[in-house]
Amino acid sequence: MRTLIAEDDQTSSKFMQAFFSSYGDCQVVFNGVDAIDAYVQAMESKQPFDMIALDIMMPKLDGLRVLQGIRQIEKQAGIPKEERVKIVMTTALNDKTTVARAFDEGCDTFLWKPVEVSKLFEIMDVLGIKL
């Protein structure tokens, strides 16, 4: 499994990287612009990510805009919905409006911080990803 973690909080990013690295290739970026760049590079190299953990509040470009950008790239590339990258939004916010907007934009599920191993296993189960 190839995972991209887009998270500016070092504690959260290191924790998720340690977890997902056990199951395959894992790349970490710390801002939204780098997240889009990493996604595009993976697609161009024919090694797409299976999952992206995308923080809502990041520097340079917030997670919702990154989500919109990735879904737009997939649409332009003609990628069917069932083959799109799985996107898990991560947040410390408890804002129902933001959550609803993220689902409207195409996220697959949410992960609230603080991130725990049990929550990561639950997310994988929800997404149908076998670890």
Residue pairs with C-beta under 8 A, 6 or more apart in sequence:
1 20
1 23
1 24
1 25
1 50
1 51
1 129
1 131
2 24
2 25
2 26
2 27
2 42
2 47
2 48
2 49
2 50
2 51
3 20
3 23
3 24
3 25
3 26
3 27
3 49
3 50
3 51
3 52
3 53
4 26
4 27
4 28
4 29
4 35
4 38
4 39
4 42
4 49
4 51
4 52
4 53
5 13
5 16
5 17
5 20
5 26
5 27
5 28
5 29
5 52
5 53
6 28
6 29
6 30
6 31
6 32
6 34
6 35
6 38
6 52
6 53
6 54
6 55
6 58
6 63
6 66
7 13
7 16
7 28
7 30
7 53
7 55
7 58
7 90
8 30
8 31
8 55
8 57
8 58
8 59
9 55
9 113
12 55
12 90
12 113
12 114
12 115
13 28
13 30
15 115
16 53
16 115
16 120
17 26
17 28
19 117
19 120
20 26
20 51
20 53
20 120
23 131
24 50
27 38
27 49
29 35
29 37
29 38
30 58
30 59
31 58
31 59
31 60
31 61
32 58
32 59
32 60
32 61
32 62
32 63
32 65
32 66
33 60
33 61
34 60
35 52
35 54
35 58
35 61
35 66
36 61
36 66
36 69
36 70
38 49
39 49
39 52
39 70
39 73
39 85
40 73
42 48
42 49
43 73
43 77
48 85
49 85
50 85
50 86
50 129
51 85
51 86
51 87
51 88
51 127
51 129
52 70
52 85
52 86
52 87
52 88
53 88
53 90
53 111
54 63
54 66
54 67
54 87
54 88
54 89
54 90
54 107
55 63
55 89
55 90
55 91
56 62
56 63
56 64
56 89
56 90
56 91
56 93
56 98
56 102
57 63
57 91
57 92
57 93
58 66
61 69
63 89
63 90
63 91
63 102
64 98
64 101
64 102
64 105
67 87
67 89
67 102
67 105
67 106
67 107
68 105
68 106
70 85
70 87
71 84
71 105
71 106
74 84
74 85
84 106
86 108
86 127
86 129
87 106
87 107
87 108
88 107
88 108
88 109
88 110
88 111
88 123
88 127
89 99
89 102
89 107
89 109
89 110
89 111
90 110
90 111
90 112
90 113
90 115
91 98
91 99
91 110
91 111
91 112
91 113
92 112
92 113
92 114
94 112
99 110
102 110
108 126
108 127
109 123
109 126
109 127
111 119
111 120
111 123
112 119
121 131
124 130
124 131
